[in-house]
Amino acid sequence: MTRIIAGIAGSRQLAGPAAPTRPTSDRIRESIFNRLDNWDALEGARVLDLYAGTGALALEAVSRGAELAVMVERDSKAAVVCIKNAERVQEALIDAGINADTLVACKSVENYLAAGPNQKFDVVFIDPPYEVTNQEVSSNLERLLPWLDEQAIIVLERSSRGAAVELPAGYQLDDTKNYGDTSVYWLSLT
């Protein structure tokens, strides 16, 4: 069972994934968020979660102080799970007197990004299904550029068994960590 690890909504259970989703394990999320917390990257942050699945990454960020989380999920059943999970986290925030916005966009990542930015994001999680090609991920990274704050942190998850994603101009690879069959890439803007 997936849960919020820490913060205001810590230990709240999240609704399970819709059939096509593969949620990030608690161990990997804990490692990602320990790093983000050490960098003080979440307090007041605007977070974008592409290929959101259950919304666990975005909602963990909200639990730890992000002021906005936008979850983009194409699959309608998974989007409903994101909405349910956002409601659970919002309950904890309201009980603590904290206001944060959570939004779910039920559309493809490509269509969402093609609409053009209406704001800039500080932290972006990209955790596509493993069958999404590296070429598609690279194209979406290119579309993402105008949506990013100049100090943005981008966390990309891919299968450790495949080739690394070719980064489009404008990005640099800061670090890579492998966790079994998952690789986490830490990106920033050049």
N, C-alpha and C positions, 0 to 999 in steps of 0.2 A: 504494500500500500504506500503510495506516494504521500508525503507530508511536507509542510513548511518546516524547515530545519530550525530557524532562529528568528529573532526579532519579535515584533508585536504579535504576530500570528503564529509564532513558533509552536510546533507540535500539532497544529491543526491538520487534520486529515484532508486530503484532496480527493475529489472524485476520480475514479480510475479512467484510464485512457480509452478513447474510442478505438475500434479495431485497427486502423492503419497506423496508429502512433507508437512511438518508441520513446518513452520518457527518459530523460537524463537520470541516471541513478543518483541516490542520495549521496553516495561517496563522491561522485564527480561534482555534483552541485555544491557540496560542502567545500570542496577544494576551490572551486571557482569563486564562491562567495567569501571564503576566507581571504583570498587575494584581493577581491574588490573592497572588502572591509578594511584591509590593511592600507589600501590606497585612499581610503575615505571617499570612494567613488560613488556611493549610493545616496548619501544624504541630500535630499532635494533634487535627485537626478530625474531626467526624463528617459524612460527605458522603452526600447522597441524590441519585441520578441517575434522574430520571423520564423515561420513553421512552428507555431506555438504549441501544438499538441494539446497537453493538459493546461498549459499556461504556467507550469510550475516555476520556470526560470523568472518570468516577469513578476509573478506574485511573490516569490522569495525576495526579489528586489524591493517590492512595495513594503513587505513586512519589515525590511531592514532600512527603510527611510526614503525610498524613491517617492517622488510626488506624483508621477504619472507613469503608467504602464500601458502600452498599446500592444495587443496580442493579435497577430495576423495568422489566420488558419483557414485554409481553403476548404477542408472537409467540414461539412455542416454539423455532423455528429460531434466531431472534436471541438468545433466552435461552441457548441452547447455546453460541453464539459468545461471549457474555458470560462464561460459565463457563470456556471454553477460554482466553480472554484473561486472566481473573483468575488462572488457574493459571500462566500465563507470567509475570505480574507477581509473583505470590507466590514463584516460584522465585528471582527476583532479590532479593526482600526476605529470604528465608531465607538465601541466600548471603551477604548483608550483615549477618545477625544481627538483622534488624528484624522485629517482629511487628505485623501489621496484619490486620484482618478484612475480607474481601470476601464479600458475600452477594448472591445473585441471587434475585429474586422474580418468578416467571413468572405474572404476572397483570396485569390492566389497572391503570392509574394510579388510576382511580376506585375500584376494589375495594380496592387496597392502602391508599389513604388513608382509605376508609370504615371500615377495621378499627380506627381510632383509634390514637393514638401510643403506642408503647412506649418511646420515647426522643425527645430533641430533636436536631435537626440544625443544624449551623453553616453549611454551604454546601449549596445545592441547585441542581442543573442541571436545566433543563426545556427539552428540545429535541424537541418533538413533530413528527411528520410534518406537512408543510405542509397536508395535507388535513384535519387536525384543526381544527375550527372555533375561532375566538376565544372563542365562548361556552363551549365545553368547557374550554378552557385557563383561562378566568376562573373557572369552577366548581371546577376542580381547585386553583386558587390559593386559593380560599376554604376548601376541605377541608384544604389544607396548613397553614393558620395554626397549629393546635394542635401541629403537629410541629416548629415552628421555635423555636430559641433566640432570645432577645430581640435579639441582635446578629447574627442570621443574614444572610447574603448570598445573594440569589437571582439566578441568571443564566438569563435566558429568551431562547431563540432563536426567531425567527419569520421568515417571508418578508418582505423589505423591500418587496415589491410589494403587500402587503395592508395593511389597516387595523391600527392598533395595538390590542393587547389592552386591554380595559377592566379596570382594576385594581379588585378588590373592596376594601371598607373594610379598613384594617389595613396596607395596603402604600403605599409611595411609590416613585416612579420617580426614581432617582438619576442615571442617565445612559443614553444610547443611542448605540451605534456601528453604522454601516452598513458591511458588507463585501460589495459587489456585491449578490447577491440575498438576503443574510442580514442581518437586524438583530439585534443583541444588546442586550437591555434589562437594566440593573443595577437590582435592586430591593432594598429593605430594609423593615423594619417601621416603622410610624409610632409 
